[in-house]
Every structure is written in C-alpha cells, then in structure tokens.
Amino acid sequence: MKFPFFASFLIFCLWLSYEIHKHRNQEAKNRDAFWEKEAAANNTRRKSLDHLDYIKIPFDALPMDTLKEDPVILQCHKTLQELSASPIVNLTGISNTDLKLTYGAPNIDLLSCYDQRYTLLARTLQDWAAALAGKDFSLESISVLEFAVSTHTDVSASYKLLSSLYLKQGCPEKIRDLIPVAESLNSGMKKHILSILEEALSQAAN
C-alpha cells in the first residue's frame, strides 16, 4: 500500500516542479517583453496630438439654470467651467507604455493631464446628475448622464442612476441602448457596468 502512495506523491512533486518552472519561465518572458516594449516606447519621438478625441462640454445642451444656487451643483458648474478651458481626453485603460508608443514619449505628461481632467469630468458629471435626481429633476439628470455616457465614462454609478431614471420615466428600451456603449469600454469596470444594465433590464421585464 505504501508504494502506490509514494509513487503518486512522487508524480505529484514532479508535476508541481514542472508547473512552477513553466510559470517562472513565462513570467521571465513576460517581463522581458514588457521591458523591450517600454524601451521602444521611451525612444518614440513626439507625434501630433491633433487627432485625439477631444471632449467639449456642451453647456448649451445641459441644464445649467436648474438649481444653479444649490451649493453642490454650483461647485459642479465651477469645476466644469474650469475644465472646459483645457483639453480633455478619455484615455481610460490605455497604459503609459502604449500612449508613448502611439503619441511619443515626450507627450506622456501632457496626455496624463488630459486623462486626469477626464477623470474629474466624469466624477463631476455623476455628482451633478445625482444632485439633480435627488431633487426630483429627473429629465435634467438624464441629460447630464447621457452626455457622460457619450464620453464613454466608466463610472458605474452613472449607468446605475441613468438606468433607474429610464425605468422611472417608463423608457426601459433606452437601457438596452446603453449596452453597446458599455461593451465598448476599455475599462476593468465593463463587466460590472454590464451586470448593472442587465439587472435593470430584468427589473423592467418583471
């Protein structure tokens, strides 16, 4: 009885040793590939940024006059006005290495600023929409959220709030229109956002 057990244990040890060796080799290859790519990225010359998808805030189409004296909304308006004075680009999910390869290493700091502004934009739009919805200005909140979605925000709270407002307005079919947008997101939040939309559609069906 002892020999079969010992043989099985030996086979397991050999298999485990092989798997560990294979994993370490793969890690080494991945590490080498990363540093090779990073070296190429750092040597990439500056390229034109003219063709970036710059975001313009459509103040004329947004509910700027609704509850404009509310402290939270007033701060959102102020932030948006400040953001509108500088370039804004959604670069969510794109690594610094890929940005340098595509647009040149000398542009990385500038691109990081563009993306940081977008992050602030997405959060501000969510705060604004939530404040409007909290005061029962559903249509106004929807207009803010629809703009946020058009910029491919990955703020899950925006999709959740927009879905709930569509249900409240009796427009569940609009939730389905959000799914292609969510599927196109280059973000780790994509699956979570899709699950939010699927849950909302399930509620609409019941």
Residue pairs with C-beta under 8 A, 6 or more apart in sequence:
34 97
37 97
37 101
38 97
40 101
41 96
41 97
41 98
41 100
41 101
41 105
42 100
42 105
43 105
44 100
44 101
44 104
44 105
45 104
45 105
45 106
46 103
46 104
46 105
46 106
46 107
47 102
47 103
47 104
47 107
49 103
49 107
49 110
49 111
52 87
52 89
52 114
53 89
53 90
54 87
54 88
54 89
55 88
55 89
55 90
55 118
55 121
55 151
56 84
57 80
57 83
57 84
57 88
57 121
57 147
58 147
59 80
59 84
61 143
61 147
62 143
62 144
62 147
63 132
63 137
63 140
63 143
63 144
64 77
66 73
66 132
66 137
66 140
67 73
67 131
67 132
67 135
67 137
68 74
68 77
70 131
70 135
72 127
72 128
72 131
73 128
73 131
73 132
76 124
76 125
76 127
76 128
76 131
77 128
79 120
79 124
80 121
80 124
80 128
83 117
83 120
83 121
83 124
86 113
86 117
87 114
87 117
88 114
88 117
88 118
88 121
89 111
89 114
89 115
89 117
89 118
90 115
90 118
90 122
90 151
90 152
90 153
91 99
91 111
91 114
91 115
91 118
92 115
92 118
92 119
92 152
92 154
92 185
92 186
92 187
93 185
93 186
93 187
93 188
94 186
96 108
96 112
99 107
99 108
99 111
100 107
100 108
103 111
118 151
121 151
122 148
122 151
122 153
122 154
122 155
122 158
123 155
125 144
125 145
125 147
125 148
125 153
125 155
125 158
126 145
126 148
126 153
126 155
126 157
126 158
126 161
128 144
129 141
129 142
129 144
129 145
129 148
129 158
129 161
129 162
130 141
130 157
130 161
132 138
132 140
132 141
132 144
133 141
133 161
133 165
138 165
138 168
138 169
139 169
141 161
141 165
142 162
142 165
142 166
142 169
145 158
145 161
145 162
145 165
146 162
148 155
148 158
149 158
149 159
149 162
149 178
149 181
152 181
152 184
152 185
154 185
154 187
154 189
154 190
154 193
155 189
156 189
156 192
156 193
156 196
159 178
159 182
159 193
159 196
159 197
160 196
160 200
162 178
163 175
163 178
163 196
163 197
163 200
164 200
166 172
166 174
166 175
166 200
167 175
167 200
167 203
167 204
172 200
172 201
172 204
175 197
175 200
175 201
175 204
176 201
178 197
179 194
179 197
182 190
182 193
182 194
182 197
183 190
183 194
185 193
